[in-house]
Amino acid sequence: MGLAVAKSNVAFTLHIRCVNCYRESVKCVEVPMVDDAPLDTDELMESAYLDGVRYRCGSCEGLAGQIFGISGGLR
């Protein structure tokens, strides 16, 4: 009988600046460990995963933000 190892998620912190009021905020996203999942910040930027991440400014309710930094990942 073998043991199964559960795959965990990879966590990233997105540093976002609202394009309306210029306030900065952070958003934590977890990428599930599936085939071709981004494991570091370079892979995350090159992947299409960020296209599905939604943003809403907590101050002005603006829906557009610019990512100016990413931290986290496995490497």
MMTF fields as JSON, N, C-alpha, C and O atoms, coordinates in Angstrom:
{
  "mmtfVersion": "1.0.0",
  "mmtfProducer": "UNKNOWN",
  "numBonds": 299,
  "numAtoms": 300,
  "numGroups": 75,
  "numChains": 1,
  "numModels": 1,
  "chainsPerModel": [1],
  "groupsPerChain": [75],
  "chainIdList": ["A"],
  "bondAtomList": [4, 2, 8, 6, 12, 10, 16, 14, 20, 18, 24, 22, 28, 26, 32, 30, 36, 34, 40, 38, 44, 42, 48, 46, 52, 50, 56, 54, 60, 58, 64, 62, 68, 66, 72, 70, 76, 74, 80, 78, 84, 82, 88, 86, 92, 90, 96, 94, 100, 98, 104, 102, 108, 106, 112, 110, 116, 114, 120, 118, 124, 122, 128, 126, 132, 130, 136, 134, 140, 138, 144, 142, 148, 146, 152, 150, 156, 154, 160, 158, 164, 162, 168, 166, 172, 170, 176, 174, 180, 178, 184, 182, 188, 186, 192, 190, 196, 194, 200, 198, 204, 202, 208, 206, 212, 210, 216, 214, 220, 218, 224, 222, 228, 226, 232, 230, 236, 234, 240, 238, 244, 242, 248, 246, 252, 250, 256, 254, 260, 258, 264, 262, 268, 266, 272, 270, 276, 274, 280, 278, 284, 282, 288, 286, 292, 290, 296, 294],
  "bondOrderList": [1, 1, 1, 1, 1, 1, 1, 1, 1, 1, 1, 1, 1, 1, 1, 1, 1, 1, 1, 1, 1, 1, 1, 1, 1, 1, 1, 1, 1, 1, 1, 1, 1, 1, 1, 1, 1, 1, 1, 1, 1, 1, 1, 1, 1, 1, 1, 1, 1, 1, 1, 1, 1, 1, 1, 1, 1, 1, 1, 1, 1, 1, 1, 1, 1, 1, 1, 1, 1, 1, 1, 1, 1, 1],
  "groupList": [{"groupName": "MET", "atomNameList": ["N", "CA", "C", "O"], "elementList": ["N", "C", "C", "O"], "formalChargeList": [0, 0, 0, 0], "bondAtomList": [1, 0, 2, 1, 3, 2], "bondOrderList": [1, 1, 2], "singleLetterCode": "M", "chemCompType": "L-PEPTIDE LINKING"}, {"groupName": "GLY", "atomNameList": ["N", "CA", "C", "O"], "elementList": ["N", "C", "C", "O"], "formalChargeList": [0, 0, 0, 0], "bondAtomList": [1, 0, 2, 1, 3, 2], "bondOrderList": [1, 1, 2], "singleLetterCode": "G", "chemCompType": "PEPTIDE LINKING"}, {"groupName": "LEU", "atomNameList": ["N", "CA", "C", "O"], "elementList": ["N", "C", "C", "O"], "formalChargeList": [0, 0, 0, 0], "bondAtomList": [1, 0, 2, 1, 3, 2], "bondOrderList": [1, 1, 2], "singleLetterCode": "L", "chemCompType": "L-PEPTIDE LINKING"}, {"groupName": "ALA", "atomNameList": ["N", "CA", "C", "O"], "elementList": ["N", "C", "C", "O"], "formalChargeList": [0, 0, 0, 0], "bondAtomList": [1, 0, 2, 1, 3, 2], "bondOrderList": [1, 1, 2], "singleLetterCode": "A", "chemCompType": "L-PEPTIDE LINKING"}, {"groupName": "VAL", "atomNameList": ["N", "CA", "C", "O"], "elementList": ["N", "C", "C", "O"], "formalChargeList": [0, 0, 0, 0], "bondAtomList": [1, 0, 2, 1, 3, 2], "bondOrderList": [1, 1, 2], "singleLetterCode": "V", "chemCompType": "L-PEPTIDE LINKING"}, {"groupName": "LYS", "atomNameList": ["N", "CA", "C", "O"], "elementList": ["N", "C", "C", "O"], "formalChargeList": [0, 0, 0, 0], "bondAtomList": [1, 0, 2, 1, 3, 2], "bondOrderList": [1, 1, 2], "singleLetterCode": "K", "chemCompType": "L-PEPTIDE LINKING"}, {"groupName": "SER", "atomNameList": ["N", "CA", "C", "O"], "elementList": ["N", "C", "C", "O"], "formalChargeList": [0, 0, 0, 0], "bondAtomList": [1, 0, 2, 1, 3, 2], "bondOrderList": [1, 1, 2], "singleLetterCode": "S", "chemCompType": "L-PEPTIDE LINKING"}, {"groupName": "ASN", "atomNameList": ["N", "CA", "C", "O"], "elementList": ["N", "C", "C", "O"], "formalChargeList": [0, 0, 0, 0], "bondAtomList": [1, 0, 2, 1, 3, 2], "bondOrderList": [1, 1, 2], "singleLetterCode": "N", "chemCompType": "L-PEPTIDE LINKING"}, {"groupName": "PHE", "atomNameList": ["N", "CA", "C", "O"], "elementList": ["N", "C", "C", "O"], "formalChargeList": [0, 0, 0, 0], "bondAtomList": [1, 0, 2, 1, 3, 2], "bondOrderList": [1, 1, 2], "singleLetterCode": "F", "chemCompType": "L-PEPTIDE LINKING"}, {"groupName": "THR", "atomNameList": ["N", "CA", "C", "O"], "elementList": ["N", "C", "C", "O"], "formalChargeList": [0, 0, 0, 0], "bondAtomList": [1, 0, 2, 1, 3, 2], "bondOrderList": [1, 1, 2], "singleLetterCode": "T", "chemCompType": "L-PEPTIDE LINKING"}, {"groupName": "HIS", "atomNameList": ["N", "CA", "C", "O"], "elementList": ["N", "C", "C", "O"], "formalChargeList": [0, 0, 0, 0], "bondAtomList": [1, 0, 2, 1, 3, 2], "bondOrderList": [1, 1, 2], "singleLetterCode": "H", "chemCompType": "L-PEPTIDE LINKING"}, {"groupName": "ILE", "atomNameList": ["N", "CA", "C", "O"], "elementList": ["N", "C", "C", "O"], "formalChargeList": [0, 0, 0, 0], "bondAtomList": [1, 0, 2, 1, 3, 2], "bondOrderList": [1, 1, 2], "singleLetterCode": "I", "chemCompType": "L-PEPTIDE LINKING"}, {"groupName": "ARG", "atomNameList": ["N", "CA", "C", "O"], "elementList": ["N", "C", "C", "O"], "formalChargeList": [0, 0, 0, 0], "bondAtomList": [1, 0, 2, 1, 3, 2], "bondOrderList": [1, 1, 2], "singleLetterCode": "R", "chemCompType": "L-PEPTIDE LINKING"}, {"groupName": "CYS", "atomNameList": ["N", "CA", "C", "O"], "elementList": ["N", "C", "C", "O"], "formalChargeList": [0, 0, 0, 0], "bondAtomList": [1, 0, 2, 1, 3, 2], "bondOrderList": [1, 1, 2], "singleLetterCode": "C", "chemCompType": "L-PEPTIDE LINKING"}, {"groupName": "TYR", "atomNameList": ["N", "CA", "C", "O"], "elementList": ["N", "C", "C", "O"], "formalChargeList": [0, 0, 0, 0], "bondAtomList": [1, 0, 2, 1, 3, 2], "bondOrderList": [1, 1, 2], "singleLetterCode": "Y", "chemCompType": "L-PEPTIDE LINKING"}, {"groupName": "GLU", "atomNameList": ["N", "CA", "C", "O"], "elementList": ["N", "C", "C", "O"], "formalChargeList": [0, 0, 0, 0], "bondAtomList": [1, 0, 2, 1, 3, 2], "bondOrderList": [1, 1, 2], "singleLetterCode": "E", "chemCompType": "L-PEPTIDE LINKING"}, {"groupName": "PRO", "atomNameList": ["N", "CA", "C", "O"], "elementList": ["N", "C", "C", "O"], "formalChargeList": [0, 0, 0, 0], "bondAtomList": [1, 0, 2, 1, 3, 2], "bondOrderList": [1, 1, 2], "singleLetterCode": "P", "chemCompType": "L-PEPTIDE LINKING"}, {"groupName": "ASP", "atomNameList": ["N", "CA", "C", "O"], "elementList": ["N", "C", "C", "O"], "formalChargeList": [0, 0, 0, 0], "bondAtomList": [1, 0, 2, 1, 3, 2], "bondOrderList": [1, 1, 2], "singleLetterCode": "D", "chemCompType": "L-PEPTIDE LINKING"}, {"groupName": "GLN", "atomNameList": ["N", "CA", "C", "O"], "elementList": ["N", "C", "C", "O"], "formalChargeList": [0, 0, 0, 0], "bondAtomList": [1, 0, 2, 1, 3, 2], "bondOrderList": [1, 1, 2], "singleLetterCode": "Q", "chemCompType": "L-PEPTIDE LINKING"}],
  "groupTypeList": [0, 1, 2, 3, 4, 3, 5, 6, 7, 4, 3, 8, 9, 2, 10, 11, 12, 13, 4, 7, 13, 14, 12, 15, 6, 4, 5, 13, 4, 15, 4, 16, 0, 4, 17, 17, 3, 16, 2, 17, 9, 17, 15, 2, 0, 15, 6, 3, 14, 2, 17, 1, 4, 12, 14, 12, 13, 1, 6, 13, 15, 1, 2, 3, 1, 18, 11, 8, 1, 11, 6, 1, 1, 2, 12],
  "groupIdList": [1, 2, 3, 4, 5, 6, 7, 8, 9, 10, 11, 12, 13, 14, 15, 16, 17, 18, 19, 20, 21, 22, 23, 24, 25, 26, 27, 28, 29, 30, 31, 32, 33, 34, 35, 36, 37, 38, 39, 40, 41, 42, 43, 44, 45, 46, 47, 48, 49, 50, 51, 52, 53, 54, 55, 56, 57, 58, 59, 60, 61, 62, 63, 64, 65, 66, 67, 68, 69, 70, 71, 72, 73, 74, 75],
  "secStructList": [7, 7, 7, 7, 7, 7, 7, 7, 7, 3, 3, 3, 3, 3, 3, 3, 3, 3, 6, 6, 6, 7, 7, 3, 3, 3, 3, 3, 3, 3, 3, 7, 7, 7, 6, 6, 7, 7, 7, 1, 2, 2, 2, 2, 2, 2, 1, 1, 4, 4, 4, 4, 7, 7, 7, 7, 7, 6, 6, 6, 7, 7, 7, 7, 3, 3, 3, 3, 3, 3, 3, 3, 1, 7, 7],
  "xCoordList": [0.847, 0.0, 0.898, 1.824, 0.621, 1.422, 0.746, -0.453, 1.52, 0.993, 0.824, 1.673, -0.254, -0.496, -0.1, -0.423, 0.586, 0.982, 0.041, -0.108, -0.581, -1.504, -0.727, 0.253, -1.173, -0.561, -1.129, -2.331, -0.279, -0.748, -0.767, -0.347, -1.247, -1.309, -0.033, 0.672, 0.259, 1.371, 0.77, -0.123, 1.253, 0.702, 1.579, 2.806, 0.929, 1.588, 0.905, -0.299, 1.655, 1.101, 1.272, 2.388, 0.153, 0.176, 0.116, -0.754, 1.023, 1.027, 0.424, 0.985, -0.726, -1.533, -1.756, -1.988, -1.681, -1.969, -3.223, -3.286, -4.204, -5.439, -5.115, -4.387, -5.647, -5.379, -6.265, -6.056, -7.24, -8.141, -7.651, -7.482, -7.423, -7.046, -5.586, -5.12, -4.859, -3.429, -3.101, -1.942, -4.09, -3.802, -3.271, -3.67, -2.359, -1.751, -2.425, -2.841, -2.528, -3.111, -2.413, -1.655, -2.682, -2.136, -3.29, -4.34, -3.07, -4.058, -3.304, -2.352, -3.722, -3.111, -3.9, -5.126, -3.186, -3.813, -3.1, -1.888, -3.87, -3.314, -3.543, -4.665, -2.468, -2.529, -2.529, -1.598, -3.553, -3.58, -2.439, -2.054, -1.911, -0.808, -1.368, -1.758, -1.392, -1.808, -0.667, 0.316, -0.787, 0.241, 0.395, -0.595, 1.617, 1.954, 1.557, 1.416, 1.375, 1.059, 2.303, 3.404, 2.158, 3.314, 3.841, 3.071, 5.158, 5.777, 6.567, 6.863, 6.91, 7.615, 7.031, 6.149, 7.526, 6.928, 7.1, 6.207, 8.231, 8.426, 7.417, 6.836, 7.213, 6.237, 4.817, 4.002, 4.519, 3.189, 2.94, 1.849, 3.938, 3.783, 3.616, 2.912, 4.259, 4.165, 2.9, 2.499, 2.277, 1.091, -0.155, -0.119, -1.243, -2.528, -3.336, -4.487, -2.742, -3.484, -3.951, -5.056, -3.142, -3.505, -4.697, -5.332, -5.008, -6.167, -7.473, -8.435, -7.508, -8.726, -8.814, -9.814, -7.798, -7.798, -8.561, -8.252, -9.546, -10.377, -9.869, -9.34, -10.036, -9.566, -10.674, -11.387, -10.81, -11.702, -11.038, -10.723, -10.825, -10.18, -11.079, -12.283, -10.487, -11.246, -11.6, -12.48, -10.931, -11.184, -12.188, -13.171, -11.944, -12.803, -13.703, -14.487, -13.59, -14.388, -14.004, -14.753, -12.857, -12.388, -12.094, -11.715, -12.268, -12.087, -10.79, -10.518, -9.983, -8.738, -7.556, -7.501, -6.627, -5.422, -4.214, -4.323, -3.06, -1.806, -0.927, -0.664, -0.474, 0.417, 1.809, 2.364, 2.371, 3.717, 4.709, 5.888, 4.246, 5.149, 4.461, 3.25, 5.24, 4.728, 5.769, 6.967, 5.297, 6.19, 5.561, 4.36, 6.386, 5.893, 6.345, 7.268, 5.689, 6.063, 6.93, 7.129, 7.44, 8.234, 9.729, 10.49, 10.176, 11.615, 12.13, 13.322],
  "yCoordList": [-1.167, 0.0, 1.237, 1.339, 2.167, 3.385, 4.557, 4.535, 5.55, 6.778, 7.832, 7.987, 8.534, 9.618, 10.935, 11.193, 11.745, 13.058, 14.082, 14.152, 14.864, 15.873, 17.038, 17.508, 17.491, 18.659, 19.907, 19.99, 20.861, 22.097, 23.203, 23.001, 24.343, 25.487, 26.305, 26.225, 27.083, 28.024, 29.402, 29.813, 30.122, 31.436, 32.557, 32.503, 33.568, 34.776, 35.99, 35.965, 37.039, 38.309, 39.318, 39.59, 39.868, 40.869, 42.252, 42.518, 43.12, 44.509, 45.329, 45.401, 45.945, 46.574, 48.045, 48.409, 48.881, 50.306, 50.611, 50.3, 51.215, 51.602, 52.672, 53.62, 52.527, 53.512, 54.746, 55.739, 54.696, 55.824, 56.732, 57.934, 56.171, 56.978, 56.795, 57.469, 55.901, 55.645, 55.062, 55.082, 54.553, 53.895, 52.5, 51.829, 52.082, 50.766, 49.773, 50.12, 48.529, 47.464, 46.157, 46.078, 45.149, 43.821, 42.842, 42.99, 41.858, 40.793, 39.483, 39.32, 38.554, 37.231, 36.291, 36.217, 35.584, 34.597, 33.268, 33.216, 32.206, 30.859, 30.146, 30.075, 29.624, 28.892, 27.404, 26.925, 26.659, 25.225, 24.494, 24.853, 23.483, 22.7, 21.707, 20.589, 22.142, 21.303, 21.31, 22.03, 20.529, 20.533, 21.938, 22.623, 22.354, 23.664, 24.84, 25.959, 24.614, 25.708, 26.566, 26.026, 27.894, 28.75, 28.538, 28.504, 28.395, 28.135, 29.323, 29.382, 30.268, 31.458, 32.681, 32.56, 33.855, 35.085, 35.243, 35.759, 34.808, 34.9, 34.041, 34.478, 32.817, 31.934, 32.482, 32.336, 33.111, 33.686, 34.82, 34.921, 35.671, 36.785, 36.298, 36.927, 35.184, 34.653, 33.83, 33.613, 33.375, 32.531, 33.382, 34.607, 32.713, 33.394, 33.432, 33.868, 32.979, 32.893, 34.268, 34.388, 35.294, 36.623, 37.221, 38.15, 36.702, 37.201, 36.96, 37.709, 35.922, 35.587, 36.208, 36.016, 36.945, 37.566, 38.885, 39.743, 39.035, 40.247, 41.206, 40.784, 42.508, 43.551, 44.575, 44.93, 45.044, 46.155, 46.958, 46.412, 48.233, 49.106, 49.237, 49.468, 49.089, 49.213, 50.644, 50.874, 51.615, 53.023, 53.665, 54.258, 53.548, 54.248, 53.31, 53.761, 52.001, 50.999, 50.871, 50.285, 51.406, 51.295, 49.839, 49.045, 49.502, 48.127, 47.899, 46.778, 48.944, 48.812, 49.048, 50.047, 48.123, 48.252, 47.821, 47.047, 48.329, 47.98, 47.24, 47.741, 46.053, 45.272, 45.885, 46.009, 46.271, 46.83, 45.961, 46.302, 44.845, 43.922, 42.604, 42.558, 41.539, 40.213, 39.542, 39.581, 38.933, 38.173, 36.811, 36.616, 35.883, 34.551, 33.535, 33.783, 32.394, 31.302, 30.29, 30.394, 29.328, 28.275, 28.497, 27.979, 29.226, 29.367, 30.701, 30.979],
  "zCoordList": [0.0, 0.0, 0.0, 0.804, -0.898, -1.003, -0.315, -0.039, -0.053, 0.546, -0.533, -1.411, -0.458, -1.4, -0.752, 0.408, -1.496, -1.005, -1.625, -2.845, -0.775, -1.27, -1.864, -1.286, -3.011, -3.63, -2.971, -2.717, -2.698, -2.093, -3.14, -4.279, -2.753, -3.643, -3.522, -2.516, -4.538, -4.516, -4.302, -5.043, -3.291, -2.953, -3.49, -3.408, -4.039, -4.521, -3.919, -3.666, -3.689, -3.239, -4.366, -4.808, -4.824, -5.89, -5.253, -4.424, -5.632, -5.173, -6.309, -7.402, -6.036, -7.088, -6.759, -5.607, -7.787, -7.649, -8.471, -9.66, -7.832, -8.517, -9.558, -9.265, -10.765, -11.806, -11.665, -12.362, -10.781, -10.57, -9.437, -9.642, -8.247, -7.081, -6.674, -5.756, -7.333, -7.124, -5.745, -5.33, -5.043, -3.768, -4.037, -4.989, -3.168, -3.319, -2.391, -1.286, -2.853, -2.06, -2.41, -3.377, -1.616, -1.889, -2.03, -1.405, -2.853, -3.051, -3.071, -3.835, -2.241, -2.203, -3.108, -3.03, -3.959, -4.839, -4.651, -4.438, -4.733, -4.648, -5.966, -6.468, -6.51, -7.77, -7.438, -6.791, -7.865, -7.576, -8.278, -9.391, -7.633, -8.196, -9.217, -8.88, -10.446, -11.568, -12.579, -12.4, -13.621, -14.656, -15.234, -15.487, -15.437, -15.996, -15.107, -15.601, -13.813, -12.901, -12.705, -12.602, -12.652, -12.405, -10.989, -10.028, -10.87, -9.574, -9.043, -7.85, -9.907, -9.449, -10.144, -10.994, -9.778, -10.291, -11.799, -12.471, -12.335, -13.788, -14.537, -15.529, -14.059, -14.704, -14.56, -15.47, -13.424, -13.224, -14.215, -14.775, -14.437, -15.376, -16.812, -17.602, -17.154, -18.509, -18.737, -19.881, -17.665, -17.808, -18.024, -17.91, -18.334, -18.518, -17.223, -17.224, -16.12, -14.861, -14.385, -13.856, -14.561, -14.07, -14.812, -14.311, -15.995, -16.736, -15.983, -16.151, -15.158, -14.427, -13.046, -12.353, -12.626, -11.302, -11.381, -12.208, -10.527, -10.512, -9.443, -8.415, -9.7, -8.794, -8.593, -9.532, -7.36, -7.037, -5.931, -4.873, -6.16, -5.184, -3.957, -4.079, -2.786, -1.548, -1.198, -0.369, -1.814, -1.493, -2.44, -1.997, -3.743, -4.706, -5.507, -6.343, -5.251, -5.958, -7.437, -8.219, -7.822, -9.199, -9.557, -8.696, -10.815, -11.274, -12.03, -12.459, -12.203, -12.946, -12.013, -11.295, -12.036, -11.23, -12.028, -12.979, -11.632, -12.294, -11.3, -10.207, -11.672, -10.823, -10.919, -12.011, -9.77, -9.775, -9.019, -8.928, -8.479, -7.804, -7.496, -7.281, -7.476, -7.143, -6.245, -6.527, -5.169, -4.316, -4.038, -4.223, -3.596, -3.277, -4.302, -5.078, -4.299, -5.179, -4.46, -3.249, -5.175, -4.581, -4.721, -3.903, -5.696, -5.938, -5.494, -5.628]
}
